[in-house]
Amino acid sequence: MLLLLNLNIFNKLSLLLIILLASCATLKEQNPYLLVYPNLEGDYRYGEVVLENENVILQKLIVGAGQWEGIHSHPGNQLYVHIRGGEWSGKLDGEFEYYGEIDQDGSVGWMDAIPESAGHNSGNTGDNDIELIYVTLKKDTPLYPQNKKNTYSSINQSLELLFENERLIAHKQKLEPDQWHNTHNLPGDQLYIFIKGGQWAFKKKGELYNSQLYKAGSAGLMKKNTSGESFEYGNTGSLPIEVVWVTLK
């Protein structure tokens, strides 16, 4: 009797595992650019899509303190942006690749393609939740190949350069209350990701528009613009705002 009971429990657990793996596979088939963390529960397993168009998808994921994501794949062409940093550790085929590496709020990194067969697994080995956004490029080639390398040399020169390769450039900017930034051309589409949110607005020819409150982890997109028409963006709130800008080449 006990043996039959144990077999029944085993069969039910096996069925649940099959359903879980099937649901993860189905999601990946529907959108191969999304990450799925099989060890996490509920919405944390699939994260949240905060922005998507034909060229890029932004997916926000939260890994709780002490949690491991589970073995998963990466499609490549990914920039990750830490909204809330923390202590990461990583394994490959069950063996530690690194342990206890600290990433700060607003730090970024690049992720090449990793197949599921590699046994890639990352874990939050710190005491606080880690929140990050993956910026995944859907195409394997630059969006604006006609642009010369020096086209991007004047972008946000006053900002902190975080990362650059042949696909994108990432900068970090801090805006104090009532501080404005003037810009002219955008040689590539620009994503803005809020590390510290606040009241954010745009201004054109002295007229204020699109003023709204952004939370940390929210994001937006400004399309390529080479018309030379000037506009400003600024902090109209009472607290400092921190933003990571990602310019797609």
C-alpha positions, 0 to 999 in steps of 0.5 A: 500500500505504501509503495503504491502511495509513493508511486502515485506521489512520484507520478503526480510530481513527474506530471507537474514537472512535465507541465512546467517544462512544457509551459516554459518551452511554449513561452520561448516558442512564442517569443524566443527573446524572452528569458524564463527562470524555471526555479522562480515562482509565479510571475517572477519566472517570466518577468515583465515586458516593459517595452517591445517593438520590431527591433528590441524587447525590454524584460524586467526580472527580479531575483530574490535574496538566496534564489537561483534562477535555474538552468536557462538559455540566453538568445544573445545580443543582450545588455543587462541593466541593474535597477537594484544591484546585489551579489551574484554567483554563477554556475556552469554545469553545476560548477561555480564560475564565480561567487559573490560578485557585486553589481551596483545600481545602474551597472550594466553588462553584455550577454552573448548567446548561451544554449540551455545545454551549457547548464548556465545558472545564476543566483542571488547570494546576497541579502537583498532582491536584485532587479534588472532589465534585459535589453535584447536586440532582435536582429543580428546586425546594426539598425543603422549600418550607414552611420559612421563610427564617429556619428556617435562620438558626440552623444551625451559627452557629459554623461558617464560611459558605461559600455559600448560595442558595435550594436549599442552605447550605454550611458548613465546620467544623474539629473538634480531637481530643476536640471535640464539637458539640451539635445539636438540629433539622435543618430540612433533610437534611444532607450531610457531606463530609470534607476531612480525615478521621479517627475520627468518632462520634455520641453520644445521651444520653451513649451513643456510636454509629456510630463509624468512620474516615472518609477524606478525600472520604468523605461521609454524610447525616443526614435532616431532624429537627425532633423537638428530640431532642439528639445530638452528633457529635465527633472521637474520633481524634488528628488534626483533622477538617475537614468541609463541611456541606451543608444541603438546603432 
